[in-house]
Amino acid sequence: MIEIKEDQLASLLNGAIEQLQAEDDRRLVSFTKKIATTNPLQFFEAAKHIFENRTFWTSSSQMLWLTGVGNAFEMGADKSRFEVIEAAWNKMLNEAYIHNPYEVPGTGIVALGGMSFDPINAQTELWKKFRPSQFRVPEFLLTKYNSSYYLTINVCVRKNDHAKQLAEELRQIEQKLLLGQKVPDDILHIVDESEMDPEKWMDIVRQATDEIRNQHVEKIVLARELRLTFNRHAEISSILNNLLKTQPNSYIFAYEIGDDCFVGATPERLVKVEKNKLLSTCLAGTAPRGKTEEEDMKISEALLNDEKNRQEHDFVVQMIKHGIKDYCTEMTIPEVPVVRPFKNLQHLYTPVTAQLRDGFTILDIIKQLHPTPALGGSPKAESLAFIREHELLDRGWYGAPIGWMDSSNNGEFAVAIRSALIQKNQASLFAGCGVVKDSDPQSEYEETKIKLLPMLTVLGG
């Protein structure tokens, strides 16, 4: 990684251009500066008519906000996706010109993206724009960290580029983005709704319980899809705004590719790494919220003492423990979970903390953890084999890691549940549940209906 101390964007661009030898050589230049207060959603909306691709992310604590627009550098992989992405990321960073005087997570060169749940499964037309693994470094990135705001400009330069002219073009776009645009108050109305026959889906649950009773597998997670048609094209910034209002303590994300946008509000962190400190969380075992405080407390206590949910939760705890033990030191895991409440649901929750060993990255951890038993099952290979054979949908990026990583080895990924793929005036919503030997198909179906609520509510349902 080449650290540059130039103060001016034009000087930085010129220095990179002068180092290029051949006309087809390219070099990524990254310039970060501190800026005045800027609304991340209005920045996102202002980019709608300038760039095709936008990305949005907030951490569950809302301490970190990332709004990326445009595409300065892209990494994708269909096979060996962790190794291919890691190699491309490291090569790009080693050659990049970076001006970033701030030691702030989410500044400098930041790649945002995600991956599919199962790259072996055949991809359908629904997810044709989303590769099995896909990350991009945005051309403009707005970062809000605590109460400070930063703007990073990323651009690939060529030998024949003119530094001052390019810098001026970038500044003009910057001014439009920082002015922002008001987020529309878009109220969608659902005009059509379709889903797989519930009886057919529940029959697959019955097949899964038979598989478990025959001791071929301990747990299988089954998902289903709900397809909606709206009265007009959906406004992504409006959907994000409504998710921010209605889903506190969740990761709010959007990854847009042209007219398709994968968006969601997930409560489930997969892993966070900051200065080699690792945090993963086990969030499995689900119950609804009560209508009164007293009812809420009773449901919470019942969840904490429910054998099926505790077993489901422990699958995840043990998997994370064994998955990261060779990559970390100083691992700490509480002996019993607590109940963590969210807007519509409450979950069993156990945090896992550790110190990441030198030489390993967040991608190494993701490779070990995905898919967790909360989204795939246990054992991993056997549950995935059942899902591939019986589940009648293409999960795409649903249930898979989505997040970001930066040039200072910080990063955070969540599990993309409570999510939807928006396509103009249509959307596919996804929800799943963990099937164990005593699962009741009707109860599991009702649980997926509850899990669809966060997205359904903001989409006019």
C-alpha positions as CSV (number, residue, x, y, z in Angstrom):
1,M,0.0,0.0,0.0
2,I,1.4,3.4,-1.0
3,E,0.6,6.2,1.4
4,I,0.6,9.6,-0.1
5,K,0.6,12.8,1.9
6,E,-0.4,15.3,-0.8
7,D,-3.1,17.8,0.3
8,Q,-4.7,18.4,-3.0
9,L,-6.7,16.0,-5.1
10,A,-5.1,17.2,-8.4
11,S,-1.6,16.7,-7.0
12,L,-2.4,13.2,-5.9
13,L,-3.9,12.4,-9.3
14,N,-0.9,13.8,-11.1
15,G,1.5,11.8,-9.0
16,A,-0.3,8.6,-9.8
17,I,-0.6,9.4,-13.6
18,E,3.1,10.1,-13.8
19,Q,4.0,6.7,-12.5
20,L,2.1,4.8,-15.2
21,Q,4.2,3.4,-17.9
22,A,1.8,1.9,-20.5
23,E,-1.3,3.5,-22.0
24,D,-3.5,0.7,-20.8
25,D,-2.1,0.8,-17.2
26,R,-4.6,1.8,-14.5
27,R,-4.0,2.9,-10.9
28,L,-6.6,3.5,-8.2
29,V,-6.3,6.8,-6.4
30,S,-8.2,7.4,-3.2
31,F,-8.5,10.7,-1.4
32,T,-10.3,11.2,1.9
33,K,-11.2,14.4,3.6
34,K,-13.3,15.5,6.6
35,I,-16.5,17.4,5.6
36,A,-19.4,19.2,7.2
37,T,-22.6,17.4,8.3
38,T,-24.2,15.6,5.4
39,N,-27.4,13.5,5.4
40,P,-26.5,10.0,4.1
41,L,-29.9,9.3,2.7
42,Q,-30.1,12.6,0.8
43,F,-26.6,11.9,-0.5
44,F,-27.9,8.5,-1.7
45,E,-31.0,10.1,-3.3
46,A,-28.9,12.8,-5.1
47,A,-26.9,10.1,-6.8
48,K,-29.9,8.5,-8.4
49,H,-29.7,10.3,-11.7
50,I,-25.8,10.4,-11.7
51,F,-24.8,6.8,-11.0
52,E,-26.5,3.4,-11.7
53,N,-25.0,1.7,-8.7
54,R,-25.5,2.8,-5.1
55,T,-24.7,1.1,-1.8
56,F,-26.0,1.9,1.7
57,W,-25.0,0.5,5.1
58,T,-25.6,1.3,8.8
59,S,-24.3,-0.7,11.7
60,S,-26.8,-1.9,14.2
61,S,-25.7,0.8,16.7
62,Q,-25.9,3.4,13.9
63,M,-22.4,4.5,14.9
64,L,-21.2,3.9,11.4
65,W,-23.0,4.9,8.2
66,L,-21.7,4.3,4.7
67,T,-23.2,5.6,1.5
68,G,-21.3,4.6,-1.7
69,V,-22.2,5.7,-5.2
70,G,-20.6,4.8,-8.5
71,N,-18.0,2.2,-9.2
72,A,-14.3,3.0,-9.2
73,F,-13.1,-0.6,-8.9
74,E,-15.0,-3.9,-8.9
75,M,-14.1,-7.4,-7.7
76,G,-16.2,-10.5,-8.5
77,A,-15.8,-14.3,-8.4
78,D,-17.9,-17.3,-9.4
79,K,-15.6,-20.0,-8.1
80,S,-13.0,-20.0,-5.2
81,R,-14.7,-16.8,-4.3
82,F,-12.9,-16.1,-1.0
83,E,-9.5,-16.7,-2.5
84,V,-10.2,-14.7,-5.7
85,I,-11.6,-11.7,-3.8
86,E,-8.8,-11.7,-1.3
87,A,-6.1,-11.8,-4.1
88,A,-7.8,-9.0,-6.1
89,W,-8.3,-6.9,-3.0
90,N,-4.6,-7.2,-1.9
91,K,-3.3,-6.5,-5.4
92,M,-5.4,-3.4,-5.7
93,L,-4.4,-2.1,-2.3
94,N,-0.7,-2.7,-2.9
95,E,-0.8,-0.6,-6.1
96,A,-3.2,2.2,-4.9
97,Y,-2.3,5.8,-4.1
98,I,-4.1,6.5,-0.8
99,H,-4.4,9.8,1.0
100,N,-6.3,9.2,4.3
101,P,-4.9,11.0,7.4
102,Y,-7.7,9.6,9.6
103,E,-7.6,6.3,11.5
104,V,-11.4,5.9,11.2
105,P,-13.1,2.6,10.3
106,G,-15.0,2.9,7.0
107,T,-12.6,5.6,5.5
108,G,-9.9,5.2,2.9
109,I,-10.5,2.5,0.3
110,V,-13.7,0.7,1.3
111,A,-15.1,-2.3,-0.6
112,L,-18.8,-2.9,-0.1
113,G,-20.6,-6.1,-1.2
114,G,-21.7,-9.6,-0.5
115,M,-22.1,-13.0,-1.9
116,S,-24.7,-15.7,-2.6
117,F,-25.9,-18.1,0.0
118,D,-24.8,-21.2,-2.0
119,P,-22.6,-20.8,-5.1
120,I,-23.1,-24.5,-6.0
121,N,-26.9,-24.0,-6.4
122,A,-28.0,-23.1,-10.0
123,Q,-28.7,-19.4,-10.4
124,T,-32.1,-18.4,-11.7
125,E,-33.2,-15.4,-13.7
126,L,-34.2,-13.6,-10.5
127,W,-30.7,-13.1,-9.4
128,K,-28.9,-12.8,-12.8
129,K,-27.3,-9.4,-11.9
130,F,-25.8,-10.7,-8.7
131,R,-22.6,-12.8,-8.9
132,P,-21.7,-15.5,-6.3
133,S,-19.3,-12.9,-4.8
134,Q,-19.3,-9.2,-5.7
135,F,-17.6,-6.2,-4.2
136,R,-17.1,-2.6,-5.4
137,V,-15.1,0.4,-4.3
138,P,-17.5,3.3,-4.9
139,E,-16.4,6.4,-6.8
140,F,-17.8,8.6,-3.9
141,L,-18.1,7.3,-0.4
142,L,-19.8,9.2,2.4
143,T,-18.8,7.9,5.9
144,K,-20.4,9.0,9.1
145,Y,-18.5,7.7,12.1
146,N,-20.0,8.8,15.5
147,S,-20.7,12.5,14.9
148,S,-18.0,13.1,12.2
149,Y,-18.4,13.0,8.4
150,Y,-15.8,12.0,5.8
151,L,-15.9,12.0,2.0
152,T,-13.6,9.6,0.0
153,I,-13.2,10.0,-3.7
154,N,-11.9,7.0,-5.6
155,V,-10.9,7.0,-9.2
156,C,-8.9,4.8,-11.6
157,V,-6.5,6.9,-13.6
158,R,-4.8,6.2,-17.0
159,K,-1.6,7.5,-18.5
160,N,-3.3,10.0,-20.8
161,D,-5.6,11.5,-18.1
162,H,-5.3,15.2,-17.3
163,A,-5.1,15.6,-13.5
164,K,-6.5,19.1,-13.1
165,Q,-9.4,18.4,-15.5
166,L,-10.2,15.2,-13.8
167,A,-10.1,16.8,-10.4
168,E,-12.5,19.5,-11.5
169,E,-14.9,17.0,-13.0
170,L,-14.9,15.1,-9.7
171,R,-15.4,18.2,-7.7
172,Q,-18.5,19.1,-9.7
173,I,-20.1,15.7,-9.0
174,E,-19.1,16.1,-5.4
175,Q,-21.0,19.4,-5.1
176,K,-24.2,17.8,-6.5
177,L,-23.9,14.9,-4.1
178,L,-23.2,17.0,-1.0
179,L,-26.2,19.3,-1.8
180,G,-28.3,16.2,-1.5
181,Q,-31.9,15.7,-2.5
182,K,-35.0,15.3,-0.4
183,V,-36.0,11.7,0.2
184,P,-39.5,11.1,-1.4
185,D,-42.4,10.1,0.8
186,D,-43.2,7.1,-1.3
187,I,-46.2,5.1,-0.1
188,L,-46.4,1.8,-2.0
189,H,-49.6,-0.2,-2.5
190,I,-49.4,-3.9,-3.1
191,V,-51.6,-4.9,-6.1
192,D,-50.6,-8.5,-6.3
193,E,-49.0,-11.1,-4.0
194,S,-47.9,-14.7,-4.7
195,E,-46.2,-17.4,-2.8
196,M,-45.4,-21.1,-3.0
197,D,-48.4,-23.2,-1.9
198,P,-48.2,-23.2,1.9
199,E,-49.1,-26.9,2.0
200,K,-46.4,-27.7,-0.4
201,W,-43.9,-25.8,1.7
202,M,-45.0,-27.4,4.9
203,D,-44.7,-30.8,3.2
204,I,-41.0,-30.0,2.7
205,V,-40.8,-29.2,6.4
206,R,-42.2,-32.7,7.1
207,Q,-39.6,-34.3,4.8
208,A,-36.9,-32.4,6.8
209,T,-38.2,-33.7,10.1
210,D,-38.2,-37.2,8.7
211,E,-34.6,-36.7,7.6
212,I,-33.6,-35.5,11.1
213,R,-35.5,-38.3,12.9
214,N,-33.6,-40.8,10.7
215,Q,-30.4,-39.2,12.2
216,H,-29.0,-38.0,8.9
217,V,-28.9,-34.4,10.1
218,E,-29.6,-32.4,13.3
219,K,-31.1,-29.2,11.9
220,I,-32.2,-27.9,8.4
221,V,-33.1,-24.3,7.7
222,L,-35.8,-23.9,5.1
223,A,-36.7,-20.6,3.4
224,R,-39.6,-19.4,1.3
225,E,-40.2,-16.5,-1.1
226,L,-43.1,-14.0,-1.2
227,R,-43.4,-12.1,-4.5
228,L,-45.1,-8.7,-4.5
229,T,-46.2,-6.3,-7.3
230,F,-46.7,-2.6,-6.5
231,N,-48.7,0.2,-8.0
232,R,-45.5,2.0,-9.0
233,H,-41.7,1.6,-9.1
234,A,-40.3,1.5,-5.6
235,E,-38.0,4.3,-4.3
236,I,-35.0,2.7,-2.6
237,S,-34.2,5.8,-0.5
238,S,-37.7,5.9,0.8
239,I,-37.6,2.2,1.7
240,L,-34.3,2.8,3.6
241,N,-35.8,5.7,5.4
242,N,-38.8,3.7,6.6
243,L,-36.5,0.8,7.7
244,L,-34.4,3.2,9.7
245,K,-37.5,4.5,11.4
246,T,-39.1,1.1,12.1
247,Q,-36.1,-1.3,12.6
248,P,-33.9,0.1,15.4
249,N,-30.9,-2.0,16.4
250,S,-30.7,-3.6,12.9
251,Y,-28.2,-3.4,10.1
252,I,-29.9,-1.5,7.3
253,F,-28.3,-2.2,3.9
254,A,-28.9,-1.8,0.1
255,Y,-26.8,-3.0,-2.8
256,E,-28.0,-1.7,-6.1
257,I,-27.2,-2.9,-9.6
258,G,-29.1,-1.0,-12.2
259,D,-32.8,-1.5,-11.6
260,D,-32.3,-4.3,-9.1
261,C,-31.6,-3.6,-5.5
262,F,-31.1,-6.0,-2.6
263,V,-32.3,-4.3,0.6
264,G,-32.9,-5.3,4.1
265,A,-32.9,-4.7,7.9
266,T,-31.1,-7.6,9.6
267,P,-30.5,-8.0,13.3
268,E,-27.8,-10.6,12.8
269,R,-24.1,-9.7,12.7
270,L,-21.8,-12.3,11.3
271,V,-18.5,-10.8,12.2
272,K,-16.9,-7.4,13.0
273,V,-13.1,-6.8,13.0
274,E,-11.7,-3.5,14.2
275,K,-7.9,-3.2,15.0
276,N,-7.8,-7.1,15.1
277,K,-10.5,-7.2,17.8
278,L,-13.1,-9.7,16.6
279,L,-16.8,-9.7,17.5
280,S,-19.3,-12.3,16.3
281,T,-22.8,-12.9,17.6
282,C,-25.1,-15.9,17.8
283,L,-28.7,-14.8,17.1
284,A,-30.9,-17.9,16.8
285,G,-34.2,-18.7,18.5
286,T,-37.1,-16.5,17.7
287,A,-40.4,-15.3,19.3
288,P,-42.8,-12.4,18.7
289,R,-43.0,-9.3,20.9
290,G,-45.8,-9.0,23.3
291,K,-48.6,-6.3,23.1
292,T,-47.9,-5.3,26.7
293,E,-44.8,-5.2,28.9
294,E,-46.1,-8.1,31.0
295,E,-46.9,-10.2,27.9
296,D,-43.5,-9.3,26.4
297,M,-41.8,-10.5,29.6
298,K,-43.7,-13.8,29.6
299,I,-42.8,-14.5,25.9
300,S,-39.2,-13.6,26.7
301,E,-39.0,-16.0,29.6
302,A,-40.7,-18.8,27.6
303,L,-38.2,-18.3,24.8
304,L,-35.2,-18.5,27.2
305,N,-36.6,-21.8,28.5
306,D,-37.8,-23.3,25.3
307,E,-35.9,-26.5,24.5
308,K,-36.3,-26.2,20.7
309,N,-35.0,-22.6,20.6
310,R,-32.2,-23.2,23.0
311,Q,-31.0,-26.2,21.0
312,E,-31.2,-24.2,17.8
313,H,-29.2,-21.4,19.5
314,D,-26.6,-23.8,20.8
315,F,-25.9,-25.1,17.3
316,V,-24.8,-21.6,16.3
317,V,-22.7,-21.0,19.4
318,Q,-20.8,-24.2,19.0
319,M,-20.3,-23.7,15.2
320,I,-18.9,-20.2,15.7
321,K,-16.6,-21.4,18.5
322,H,-15.1,-24.2,16.5
323,G,-15.1,-22.2,13.3
324,I,-12.9,-19.4,14.6
325,K,-10.7,-21.1,17.2
326,D,-7.7,-21.6,14.9
327,Y,-7.8,-18.0,13.7
328,C,-8.1,-16.3,17.1
329,T,-6.8,-16.0,20.6
330,E,-8.5,-14.9,23.8
331,M,-11.9,-16.1,22.9
332,T,-14.7,-15.3,25.3
333,I,-18.2,-16.8,25.2
334,P,-20.9,-16.4,27.9
335,E,-22.3,-19.7,29.2
336,V,-26.0,-18.9,28.7
337,P,-27.7,-16.6,26.2
338,V,-29.9,-13.6,26.9
339,V,-33.0,-12.4,25.1
340,R,-32.5,-9.4,22.8
341,P,-35.6,-7.5,21.7
342,F,-36.2,-5.9,18.3
343,K,-39.1,-4.1,16.8
344,N,-41.2,-7.1,15.7
345,L,-39.3,-10.0,17.2
346,Q,-37.0,-11.1,20.0
347,H,-34.1,-13.5,19.8
348,L,-31.7,-15.5,21.9
349,Y,-28.4,-13.7,21.8
350,T,-24.8,-14.7,22.7
351,P,-21.8,-12.5,21.8
352,V,-18.4,-14.0,20.9
353,T,-15.3,-11.9,21.3
354,A,-11.7,-12.7,20.4
355,Q,-8.4,-11.4,19.1
356,L,-7.7,-12.1,15.4
357,R,-4.3,-13.7,14.8
358,D,-1.8,-11.9,12.6
359,G,-1.9,-12.9,9.0
360,F,-5.7,-13.6,8.9
361,T,-8.4,-11.3,7.6
362,I,-12.2,-10.9,8.0
363,L,-12.6,-12.9,4.8
364,D,-10.9,-15.9,6.4
365,I,-13.5,-15.7,9.3
366,I,-16.4,-15.4,6.9
367,K,-15.3,-18.5,5.0
368,Q,-15.3,-20.5,8.2
369,L,-18.6,-19.2,9.5
370,H,-20.9,-19.1,6.5
371,P,-23.5,-20.5,6.5
372,T,-24.1,-20.6,10.2
373,P,-26.5,-23.2,11.5
374,A,-29.1,-20.4,11.9
375,L,-29.3,-20.1,8.0
376,G,-28.1,-23.5,6.8
377,G,-28.4,-26.2,9.5
378,S,-26.1,-28.7,11.1
379,P,-24.0,-30.5,10.1
380,K,-23.3,-28.0,7.3
381,A,-22.7,-30.4,4.4
382,E,-25.7,-32.6,5.0
383,S,-28.2,-29.7,5.6
384,L,-27.0,-27.9,2.5
385,A,-27.5,-31.1,0.4
386,F,-31.1,-31.3,1.6
387,I,-31.7,-27.6,0.9
388,R,-30.3,-28.0,-2.7
389,E,-32.5,-30.9,-3.4
390,H,-35.8,-29.8,-1.8
391,E,-36.0,-26.0,-1.4
392,L,-38.0,-24.6,-4.3
393,L,-36.3,-21.2,-4.6
394,D,-33.1,-19.5,-5.5
395,R,-31.9,-17.8,-2.3
396,G,-29.4,-15.6,-4.1
397,W,-27.9,-13.2,-1.6
398,Y,-30.6,-13.9,1.0
399,G,-29.1,-15.4,4.2
400,A,-25.5,-14.7,3.0
401,P,-22.8,-12.3,4.2
402,I,-23.2,-8.7,3.2
403,G,-21.0,-5.8,4.4
404,W,-17.7,-3.9,4.0
405,M,-14.0,-4.0,4.5
406,D,-11.5,-1.2,4.4
407,S,-7.8,-0.6,3.6
408,S,-6.9,-0.5,7.3
409,N,-8.1,-4.1,7.9
410,N,-11.4,-3.1,9.5
411,G,-14.7,-4.5,8.4
412,E,-18.1,-5.8,9.3
413,F,-20.5,-8.3,7.8
414,A,-24.1,-9.1,8.6
415,V,-26.3,-12.0,7.6
416,A,-28.7,-10.8,5.0
417,I,-32.0,-11.9,6.4
418,R,-35.2,-9.7,6.7
419,S,-34.5,-8.8,3.2
420,A,-36.0,-8.2,-0.3
421,L,-34.8,-8.0,-3.9
422,I,-36.5,-4.9,-5.3
423,Q,-37.0,-4.9,-9.1
424,K,-38.8,-1.7,-10.3
425,N,-42.4,-2.3,-9.3
426,Q,-41.8,-5.8,-8.0
427,A,-40.1,-7.4,-5.0
428,S,-39.2,-10.8,-3.7
429,L,-39.2,-11.2,0.1
430,F,-37.4,-14.0,1.9
431,A,-37.8,-15.7,5.3
432,G,-36.6,-19.0,6.8
433,C,-36.9,-21.1,9.9
434,G,-34.8,-23.8,11.6
435,V,-36.4,-27.2,11.4
436,V,-35.4,-29.8,14.1
437,K,-36.9,-33.2,14.9
438,D,-39.9,-31.9,16.8
439,S,-40.8,-29.0,14.5
440,D,-44.4,-28.5,13.6
441,P,-44.9,-27.5,10.0
442,Q,-47.8,-25.1,10.7
443,S,-45.8,-23.4,13.5
444,E,-42.8,-23.0,11.2
445,Y,-44.9,-21.5,8.5
446,E,-46.3,-19.0,11.0
447,E,-42.8,-18.2,12.1
448,T,-41.8,-17.3,8.6
449,K,-44.9,-15.0,8.3
450,I,-43.6,-13.1,11.4
451,K,-40.1,-12.8,9.9
452,L,-41.5,-11.4,6.7
453,L,-43.1,-8.5,8.7
454,P,-40.2,-6.0,8.9
455,M,-39.8,-5.8,5.1
456,L,-43.5,-6.3,4.3
457,T,-44.5,-3.5,6.5
458,V,-42.3,-0.9,4.7
459,L,-43.4,-2.2,1.3
460,G,-47.1,-1.5,1.8
461,G,-48.2,-4.8,3.5
